[in-house]
């Protein structure tokens, strides 16, 4: 059952990449590094995104969109009626994090998940 559930979550997650709310959250995190977002040569390298945790500016390839509320709660998988609404959220349900902060947040959540599993045993 676990492998099937993981596969379904992976497919649903791929679908969220096309959600307009996700694109809006990304657009809202843009901070202009200079006067214009795109310079006169059409170079987009001046566009920066602000990390929601460390508040530093990063290029697009250095950031990731994260669900504010984890899709899978730290207590563990509850049911599909909980997972799907947490996956398809409004714009404010996303946050832009640099890769370092995202990894740190994910690791913290995983530590709590492991502790929850141990306490259930």
N, C-alpha and C positions, 0 to 999 in steps of 0.2 A: 504493500500500500504506500509506503514512504516514497519509493521511486516514482510511482505514478503521480502522487501528489506533487513531488518536486518538479516533474516534467510539466504538469499543468500550470504550476506557478511560473515556471520559466516562460511558457507560451503566453500567459497573461501579461507578464512583465514586458515581453517584447511588444505587445499591443500598446502598452502605456507609452512607449516611445513616440507614438504618433498622435498622442493626445494634445489638443490645442492648449490646454491648461499648462502642460509641461513646457511648451514653447513660450508661453507668456511668462512663466516663472523665470525662465532663462533670460528672456528679454528684460524683465524688470531688474535683474541683477547687473545689467550693463552699467559700467561707470566709464565715462569718456576720459581717456588719457590724452588730454590736449583739447583743442577747441572743437574739433569735429570727430564724430565716431568713425568716419571713414575718410582717409586723407585724399588729396586731389588725384593721386594715382590709382585710387580704388583699393589701396592696401588696407586690409582690415586689422592689421597688427596693432593698431592703436586702441582697439576695443578691448577693454578689460572687464572682468567680472569680479565682484566683491564676494569673498568667502563669508558666509554667515557666522562662522565661529571666530576666526582669527582676524577678520575685517581687512585682510590684505587683498591686493588686486592681482589677478591672474589672467593669462590668456585662456582661450576656450579649451585648448587641449590639456590644460592643467587643472580643470575643475570637473566636478561631477554633480549631477542633480540627485538629491537624497530626499526620501520621504521623511517628513518631520516625525510622524508617528510610524514606527516600523511596521512593515506589511505583516510580518510574522511577529507577534508580540514577544517580549522577552520571557513571558511565562510559557511560550511554546505555541504551536499551532492550535487554534481554537476550533474554527469551522469556516466553511466557505462563505457563510453569511457575514463573517467578520473580515476575512481576508480581502474579498473583492472590493468592498467600499473603501478599505484603507489603501488599496492599490490605485483606484481611480478617484483621485482627490481633486479638489479645486486648486487654483493657483497657489493659495497660501498654505497648501498641504505639502508643498515642495520647498526645499532650500538648496541653495548653491553652496557647495563646500569644495575647498581645494582638496586634492587627492590625499594629502597628509591628514587633514582634519576628518575627512570621510573615513579613512582607514581607522583612525583613532576612535571615532564614534561607533563604527561597526565592531571593532574589537571589544569595546566596553560593553556593547549589547550582547556579544557572544559570551563574554565572561559571565554576565548575569544569567544568560540562558543555561550555561553549563551548571551554575550553582543551583538554578531552579530544578534541573534534571536530577542533580545529586540529592536534593532535599526530598524529592518525590520517591526516591528509591528506598 
